[in-house]
């Protein structure tokens, strides 16, 4: 039968059929590749692409940093389409600036060695455990944030190379003494003022909002009513630390570990020595002869410390009578080390010892015997270590079982939970930016919002949350991103429009008050109508908090030389402020310590400005193309 099939496949009709199939691929499939640009770049800088993935990652990282720093207060800003567009554009501009600096650094031949990168990574605190670099922690954190090691090291190389150029630019700026004094005088300046805080609520009566206004506000701010995509995740956690409770460690295992790792509990013998060094110089024979003569003086009973101060070429130890403090085996030059540890008793002096540094006379001044930490003192630590090791072994076994069961029975977590004796937990609905602990790592968020889990409703693969915690997840419920209907948000729109109208009325009335003041009239009656009165403020500082932010800014905008010394300002609270400048007060004299600190701050500010100017100049000369679809 196979022979007949082979023969048939060589016939003319078979070749015609194969030809038609190939043509269908050419026109329907391959053609689409030929006609597609294949570019997924957010921008191109002098021919180098910034991918859409890079932009998205930078956007998400920056947004998460802002939300973690400012909390829920920033969420309302991200609900604004215009703010969101500006935010993404700013992120893209930053990536373009970084690309320009990278290209300039490469053009100038700036380089960073592999050794420098390794040293930089090793000193990063997030990769350390007990003050030392931990490679497993390093790989685990990279995995949680979606990085491969090679990609991360490449990014480090790029950033460090870029930093060389940035540091050179930033260190070139300085501030003149006159600039420092002027800046200090402005910082220390205080102002006396009178203010009136006008409550918008007093102007809110009889305000109505029409259906047309409601619709107009809804249409103009439509993106503010978009909801984020949200998921409700069911998951099972497996944590190595939790497994330790079920681990037993026998006394025999503790003893065996102690015996096998005795070196970790033994402190080598240490010896305190003093020496007299005669450097060989150009005449080794003369140096040896001089060392022999000094040794004769030592052996004849002369004070070793005084001889060291007089003859030793090791000037640092000579000041202390030749003392080198305690040394351990293999710390010194081999010949020195051998001679020092060959001395038997405290007070013994060696013969002349030749090393690469010259000729030594060594005196033993103290001995710390070898110390062995008893098992009783380290038993609990060993037991805990062995329990952790056993728990990790069990952790990897159960992790494998979780993965197998989750794959073989993808429609439920019940069997996965049974396989590891775990509990199915549920998060409740959350968005990408409000992921709960412990599913708030970058890779867990990507898995939770992946098309596979949302559309196919299957179990996830093993998701690493930390070096000793994994999870299997599945989407229990999904709410796609949508725009809320007008009826859902109508009540909030009415309240917002009413507040805006009330503030506008309050501001209009306040401007009438100022206009009357400028005409020389007494405005007491106008203030009494709303039960308001002037409040006096002496010595108001720029950032002291004595006044609401908007009123303080208005006060320091006013100039005694201008025609008007009164201003109306809108406040973030929705109220309105009237601010009248009474006097400008000078601050204290500039002290030397303050001058130095302020000079550094100004230089840094100038450096940042100059750096941005340099970036702008590079961009003007560069060929930058931004994808209009993004």
C-alpha positions in Angstrom: 0.0 0.0 0.0 2.8 2.4 0.9 4.5 1.6 -2.4 1.3 2.5 -4.4 1.0 5.8 -2.4 4.6 6.7 -3.3 4.0 5.9 -6.9 0.8 7.9 -7.0 2.5 10.9 -5.5 4.9 11.1 -8.4 2.1 11.2 -11.0 1.1 14.3 -13.1 -2.2 14.8 -11.3 -0.5 14.7 -7.9 2.0 17.3 -9.1 -0.8 19.6 -10.3 -2.6 19.4 -6.9 0.6 20.2 -5.1 1.2 23.1 -7.4 -2.2 24.5 -6.6 -1.7 24.2 -2.9 1.7 26.0 -3.2 0.1 28.8 -5.2 -2.7 29.2 -2.6 0.0 29.7 0.1 1.8 32.2 -2.1 -1.3 34.4 -2.8 -3.2 33.9 0.5 -0.3 33.5 3.0 3.1 34.5 1.9 1.7 37.5 0.0 0.6 39.0 3.3 4.1 38.8 4.6 5.5 40.4 1.4 3.0 43.3 1.6 3.5 43.9 5.3 6.1 46.2 6.7 6.7 43.8 9.6 7.6 46.7 11.8 6.3 46.8 15.4 8.3 49.9 16.3 6.8 52.7 18.5 9.5 54.9 17.2 12.7 54.9 15.1 15.8 56.9 16.1 18.5 57.2 13.5 17.4 53.9 12.1 17.3 52.1 15.4 13.9 50.9 16.6 12.1 51.3 20.0 9.7 48.5 20.0 6.0 48.7 21.1 6.9 46.1 23.7 9.6 48.4 25.1 7.2 51.3 25.3 4.5 49.2 27.0 7.0 47.8 29.5 8.3 51.3 30.3 4.8 52.7 30.5 3.6 50.0 32.9 6.7 50.3 35.1 6.3 54.1 35.3 2.6 53.9 36.0 3.1 51.3 38.8 5.8 53.4 40.4 3.5 56.4 40.4 0.6 54.4 41.8 2.6 52.8 44.5 4.0 56.3 45.5 0.8 58.3 45.3 -1.9 55.6 45.9 -5.4 55.9 44.6 -5.2 59.6 44.1 -3.4 59.1 40.9 -6.0 56.7 39.5 -8.4 59.6 38.5 -5.6 61.1 36.4 -5.2 57.9 34.5 -8.9 57.8 33.7 -8.4 60.9 31.6 -7.7 60.1 28.0 -5.7 63.3 27.4 -3.6 62.7 30.5 -3.0 59.1 29.5 -1.9 60.2 26.0 0.5 62.8 27.4 1.8 60.3 29.9 2.5 57.7 27.3 4.1 60.3 25.0 6.4 61.5 27.9 7.5 57.9 28.4 8.2 57.5 24.7 10.1 60.8 24.7 12.2 59.5 27.6 13.0 56.3 25.6 14.0 58.4 22.6 16.3 60.5 24.8 17.9 57.4 26.2 18.4 56.0 22.7 20.0 59.3 21.6 22.4 59.2 24.5 23.2 55.6 23.9 24.0 56.3 20.2 26.2 59.3 21.2 28.1 57.3 23.8 28.8 54.6 21.2 29.9 57.2 18.7 32.3 58.6 21.3 33.7 55.1 22.0 32.5 54.9 25.6 32.6 51.3 26.9 31.7 49.4 30.1 33.6 46.2 30.8 32.1 42.9 31.9 33.8 43.2 35.2 32.2 46.6 35.9 28.8 45.1 35.1 29.3 42.2 37.4 30.5 44.5 40.2 27.5 46.8 39.7 25.0 43.9 39.8 26.7 42.3 42.9 26.3 45.6 44.9 22.6 46.1 44.1 20.8 45.6 47.4 17.8 43.9 45.8 20.0 41.0 44.7 21.7 40.5 48.1 20.9 38.3 51.1 22.6 38.9 54.4 24.7 41.6 52.8 26.1 39.3 50.0 25.1 38.8 46.4 22.7 35.8 46.0 22.6 34.3 42.5 19.4 32.4 43.1 17.7 35.6 44.4 19.1 37.5 41.3 17.6 35.0 38.9 14.3 34.8 40.8 13.8 38.6 40.8 14.6 38.8 37.1 12.1 36.0 36.4 9.4 37.8 38.3 9.9 40.9 36.3 10.0 39.2 32.9 13.8 39.5 32.3 16.3 36.9 30.9 19.7 37.2 32.5 21.4 38.1 29.2 18.8 40.8 28.5 19.2 42.3 31.9 23.0 42.4 31.7 22.7 44.0 28.2 20.3 46.6 29.7 22.8 47.3 32.5 25.6 47.7 30.0 23.5 50.2 28.0 22.5 52.2 31.1 26.0 52.3 32.6 27.5 53.4 29.2 24.8 56.0 29.0 25.6 57.1 32.6 29.2 57.8 31.7 28.1 60.5 29.2 25.4 61.9 31.5 27.9 62.1 34.4 30.4 64.0 32.3 27.7 66.5 31.3 26.3 66.9 34.7 29.7 67.5 36.4 30.5 70.5 34.2 28.0 73.0 35.6 28.5 75.5 38.5 26.7 78.4 40.2 28.2 81.8 40.6 28.2 83.5 44.1 25.7 86.2 42.9 23.3 83.5 41.7 23.5 81.7 45.0 22.8 84.8 47.0 19.8 85.8 44.8 18.3 82.3 45.0 18.8 82.2 48.8 17.2 85.6 49.3 14.2 84.4 47.3 13.9 81.2 49.3 14.2 83.0 52.6 11.8 85.8 51.7 8.5 85.9 53.7 5.4 88.0 53.1 2.6 89.5 55.1 -0.8 89.2 53.7 -4.6 89.5 54.2 -6.8 86.7 52.8 -10.4 85.8 52.5 -11.4 82.1 51.9 -14.6 82.1 49.9 -16.6 78.9 50.2 -18.2 77.8 46.9 -20.9 76.1 48.9 -22.4 79.5 49.7 -23.0 80.1 46.0 -24.4 76.6 45.3 -28.1 77.3 46.0 -30.6 77.1 43.1 -27.9 75.8 40.7 -29.5 73.4 38.2 -27.9 71.1 35.7 -29.7 70.5 32.4 -29.8 67.2 30.6 -27.9 68.9 27.7 -25.1 69.9 30.2 -25.0 66.4 31.5 -24.7 64.9 28.0 -22.1 67.5 27.0 -19.9 66.7 30.1 -20.3 63.0 29.4 -19.3 63.4 25.8 -16.3 65.7 26.5 -15.0 63.4 29.2 -16.0 60.0 27.8 -12.7 58.3 28.5 -13.0 59.2 32.2 -15.8 56.7 32.4 -13.9 53.8 30.9 -13.4 50.9 33.3 -10.2 48.9 33.4 -10.2 45.3 32.3 -10.6 43.2 35.5 -10.3 39.5 36.5 -11.3 37.4 39.4 -8.5 34.8 39.8 -8.7 31.4 41.6 -5.3 30.1 42.6 -3.4 27.6 44.6 -0.2 28.6 46.4 2.7 26.3 47.1 5.3 27.8 49.5 8.4 26.0 50.6 8.4 27.7 54.0 5.0 26.3 54.8 6.3 22.8 54.1 8.9 23.0 56.9 6.2 22.4 59.5 5.8 18.8 58.3 9.5 18.1 58.0 11.3 16.0 60.6 15.1 16.2 61.2 16.7 13.5 63.3 19.6 14.0 65.7 21.7 11.7 63.6 21.2 13.9 60.5 22.2 17.0 62.6 25.4 15.2 63.8 26.3 14.0 60.3 25.9 17.5 58.9 28.0 18.9 61.7 30.8 16.4 61.1 30.8 16.8 57.3 30.9 20.6 57.6 33.3 20.9 60.5 35.3 23.5 58.6 32.4 26.0 58.9 32.5 25.7 62.7 36.3 25.9 63.1 38.2 29.1 63.6 41.9 28.7 62.5 44.6 29.5 64.9 45.7 33.2 64.7 49.0 34.7 65.7 49.9 38.2 66.6 53.3 39.1 65.3 55.6 42.1 65.0 58.3 42.4 62.4 61.3 44.5 61.3 61.6 44.8 57.5 64.8 45.6 55.7 63.9 46.3 52.0 66.3 44.6 49.5 66.6 47.7 47.2 69.4 47.4 44.6 71.8 45.6 46.9 70.2 42.4 48.4 73.4 41.2 50.0 73.8 44.5 51.9 70.2 44.4 53.0 70.6 40.8 54.3 73.8 41.8 56.1 71.9 44.7 57.8 69.1 42.4 58.8 71.6 40.0 60.3 73.1 42.8 62.3 69.6 43.9 63.6 68.9 40.3 64.5 72.0 40.2 66.6 70.8 43.3 68.5 67.5 41.5 69.1 69.2 38.3 70.3 71.5 40.3 72.6 68.4 41.6 74.5 67.7 45.0 72.9 64.1 46.1 72.8 62.4 44.7 69.6 59.9 47.6 69.4 62.6 50.2 69.6 64.6 48.5 67.0 61.6 48.3 64.7 61.0 52.0 65.1 64.7 52.7 64.3 65.4 50.2 61.5 62.2 48.9 59.9 61.4 50.1 56.4 57.7 49.3 57.1 57.0 52.8 58.4 53.4 52.1 59.3 54.0 49.1 61.6 57.3 50.7 62.8 55.3 53.4 64.5 53.6 50.7 66.6 56.8 48.8 67.4 56.5 46.6 64.3 53.1 45.2 65.3 51.1 43.6 62.5 48.1 42.5 64.7 46.7 39.0 64.4 47.3 37.1 61.2 45.8 33.8 60.0 47.3 31.1 57.8 47.8 32.1 54.1 47.3 35.8 54.9 50.9 36.8 54.4 53.7 36.1 51.9 54.3 32.2 51.9 57.8 32.5 53.4 56.7 35.0 56.1 53.6 32.8 56.8 55.7 29.7 57.2 58.2 31.3 59.5 55.5 33.0 61.7 53.6 29.8 62.3 56.8 27.8 63.0 57.5 29.9 66.1 56.7 27.8 69.2 56.2 30.2 72.1 55.2 33.8 72.7 58.3 35.9 72.6 60.2 33.7 70.1 62.0 35.5 67.3 62.7 34.0 63.9 65.9 34.1 61.9 66.1 36.5 59.0 63.3 35.6 56.5 63.4 36.6 52.9 60.2 37.5 51.1 59.3 39.4 48.0 59.2 42.5 50.1 62.7 42.1 51.6 64.2 40.6 54.7 62.1 40.2 57.9 62.8 39.5 61.5 59.6 38.2 63.1 58.6 38.1 66.7 55.6 36.1 68.1 53.6 38.2 70.6 50.4 36.4 71.1 48.5 33.2 70.1 44.8 32.6 69.6 44.3 28.8 69.5 42.1 27.1 67.1 38.4 27.3 68.2 35.7 24.8 67.4 32.1 25.8 67.9 30.3 23.1 69.9 27.4 21.3 68.3 25.1 22.5 71.0 25.6 26.1 70.0 24.8 25.6 66.3 22.3 22.7 66.5 19.2 24.8 66.0 20.7 26.5 63.0 21.7 23.2 61.5 18.3 21.7 62.2 16.6 24.7 60.5 18.9 24.5 57.5 18.3 20.8 57.1 14.5 21.4 57.4 14.7 24.0 54.8 16.6 21.7 52.5 14.1 18.9 52.9 11.2 21.4 52.5 12.8 22.6 49.2 13.1 19.0 48.0 9.5 18.4 48.8 8.6 21.8 47.2 10.2 20.8 43.9 8.4 17.4 44.0 5.0 19.0 44.6 5.7 21.7 42.1 6.2 19.0 39.4 3.0 17.3 40.5 1.1 20.6 40.3 2.3 21.2 36.8 1.4 17.8 35.6 -2.1 17.8 37.1 -2.8 21.4 36.0 -2.0 20.4 32.5 -3.7 17.0 32.4 -6.9 18.4 34.0 -7.1 22.0 32.8 -10.7 22.7 33.5 -10.5 22.8 37.3 -8.2 23.5 40.2 -9.8 20.8 42.4 -7.4 18.0 41.4 -4.4 20.4 41.6 -5.4 21.3 45.2 -5.8 17.6 46.0 -2.4 16.8 44.6 -0.6 19.2 46.9 -3.1 19.2 49.8 -3.6 22.9 49.0 -6.5 25.3 49.3 -8.1 27.1 46.4 -8.1 30.9 47.1 -9.9 33.7 45.2 -8.8 37.3 44.7 -12.0 39.1 43.8 -11.9 41.4 40.8 -8.8 43.5 40.2 -7.2 45.3 37.3 -3.6 45.2 36.1 -2.7 48.1 38.3 -4.4 46.9 41.5 -3.2 43.3 41.6 -3.3 41.9 45.1 -0.4 40.2 47.0 0.9 37.7 46.2 -0.2 37.9 42.5 1.3 41.4 42.0 4.5 40.4 40.2 4.9 41.3 36.5 4.7 37.7 35.3 1.7 36.8 37.5 -0.2 39.9 36.1 0.7 38.9 32.5 -0.6 35.4 33.1 -3.8 36.6 34.8 -4.6 38.8 31.8 -3.4 36.5 29.1 -5.8 35.5 26.3 -5.2 31.8 27.0 -6.6 32.0 30.6 -9.4 34.5 29.7 -10.7 33.0 26.5 -9.9 29.3 27.0 -10.6 29.3 30.8 -7.8 26.7 31.4 -5.3 26.4 34.3 -2.1 28.2 34.0 1.4 26.7 34.0 3.4 27.0 37.1 3.8 30.7 37.9 6.9 31.7 39.9 6.0 34.3 42.5 9.3 34.2 44.3 12.3 31.8 44.7 10.3 29.6 47.1 6.7 30.3 46.1 4.8 29.2 43.0 1.1 29.2 42.0 -1.3 27.7 39.5 -4.0 30.2 38.5 -7.2 30.3 36.5 -9.7 33.0 35.6 -12.9 32.6 37.6 -14.6 35.7 36.1 -13.6 38.3 33.6 -14.9 41.9 33.1 -13.6 43.4 29.8 -12.8 47.1 29.6 -15.9 49.1 28.8 -17.3 52.6 28.9 -19.9 53.1 31.6 -23.3 54.2 30.4 -24.5 57.7 31.1 -27.1 56.5 33.6 -24.4 54.8 35.7 -22.4 58.0 36.1 -25.1 60.6 35.8 -25.3 61.4 39.6 -21.5 62.0 39.7 -21.6 64.2 36.7 -24.4 66.4 38.2 -22.4 66.8 41.4 -19.2 67.7 39.4 -21.0 70.3 37.2 -22.8 71.8 40.2 -19.4 72.2 42.0 -17.8 73.8 38.9 -20.7 76.3 38.6 -20.6 77.1 42.2 -16.8 77.8 42.0 -17.4 80.0 38.9 -20.0 82.0 40.8 -17.7 82.4 43.8 -14.8 83.4 41.6 -17.0 86.0 39.8 -18.1 87.5 43.1 -14.5 87.6 44.4 -13.4 89.4 41.3 -16.1 92.0 41.9 -14.8 92.4 45.5 -11.2 93.0 44.1 -12.5 95.4 41.5 -14.3 97.4 44.2 -11.1 97.4 46.3 -9.1 98.7 43.4 -11.5 101.6 43.1 -10.8 102.5 46.7 -14.1 101.3 48.2 -14.8 99.6 51.5 -15.8 96.0 50.8 -16.9 95.2 54.4 -20.5 95.1 53.5 -19.9 92.7 50.5 -18.0 90.4 52.9 -20.7 90.6 55.6 -23.2 89.4 53.1 -21.6 86.0 53.1 -20.4 86.2 56.7 -16.7 86.6 55.6 -13.9 88.7 57.0 -10.2 89.3 56.3 -7.6 87.2 58.0 -4.1 88.5 58.6 -1.0 86.4 58.1 2.5 87.5 59.0 5.7 86.0 57.8 4.2 83.5 55.2 6.9 81.3 53.6 6.7 79.8 50.2 6.3 76.2 51.4 5.4 76.6 55.0 1.8 75.5 54.8 0.3 78.5 56.5 -2.0 79.0 53.5 -3.6 76.7 51.0 -1.2 76.0 48.1 -3.1 78.1 45.6 -3.3 81.1 47.9 0.4 80.8 48.8 1.4 80.7 45.1 -0.8 83.7 44.4 0.8 85.6 47.2 4.3 85.1 45.9 3.2 86.0 42.3 2.2 89.4 43.5 4.8 92.2 43.1 4.9 95.4 45.2 5.9 97.3 42.1 2.8 96.2 40.1 -0.3 98.3 40.0 -2.4 95.8 42.0 -1.5 94.0 45.2 -4.6 91.7 45.3 -5.4 88.6 43.4 -8.3 86.0 43.1 -7.3 82.4 42.8 -9.1 79.1 42.4 -8.3 76.4 45.0 -8.0 72.7 44.5 -10.7 72.2 47.2 -13.2 73.9 44.9 -13.3 77.1 46.9 -11.9 80.5 45.9 -9.3 82.7 47.7 -8.7 86.4 47.7 -5.1 87.3 48.6 -3.8 90.8 49.3 0.0 91.4 49.7 0.9 93.8 52.5 4.7 93.6 52.9 7.7 91.7 51.6 10.3 90.7 54.3 13.9 89.7 53.9 15.3 86.5 55.4 18.4 85.8 57.5 21.9 86.4 56.1 23.4 83.5 54.1 25.8 81.4 56.2 28.8 79.6 54.7 27.4 76.2 55.2 24.1 77.1 53.6 26.0 78.8 50.7 27.9 75.6 49.9 24.8 73.4 50.1 22.7 75.8 47.9 25.6 76.2 45.4 25.6 72.4 45.0 21.8 72.3 44.5 21.9 75.1 41.9 24.7 73.4 40.1 22.7 70.2 40.0 19.7 72.1 38.7 21.8 73.8 36.0 23.2 70.4 35.1 19.8 68.9 34.6 18.8 71.8 32.5 21.9 71.6 30.4 21.5 67.8 30.0 18.0 68.4 28.7 19.2 71.1 26.3 21.8 68.6 25.1 19.1 66.0 24.5 17.0 68.5 22.6 20.0 69.4 20.4 20.7 65.7 19.7 17.0 65.2 18.8 17.0 68.2 16.4 19.9 66.7 14.5 18.5 63.1 14.6 16.0 61.4 12.3 13.2 60.4 14.7 10.0 58.8 13.4 7.1 58.1 15.7 4.5 55.5 14.8 1.2 57.4 14.5 -0.9 54.3 15.3 0.6 54.2 18.8 
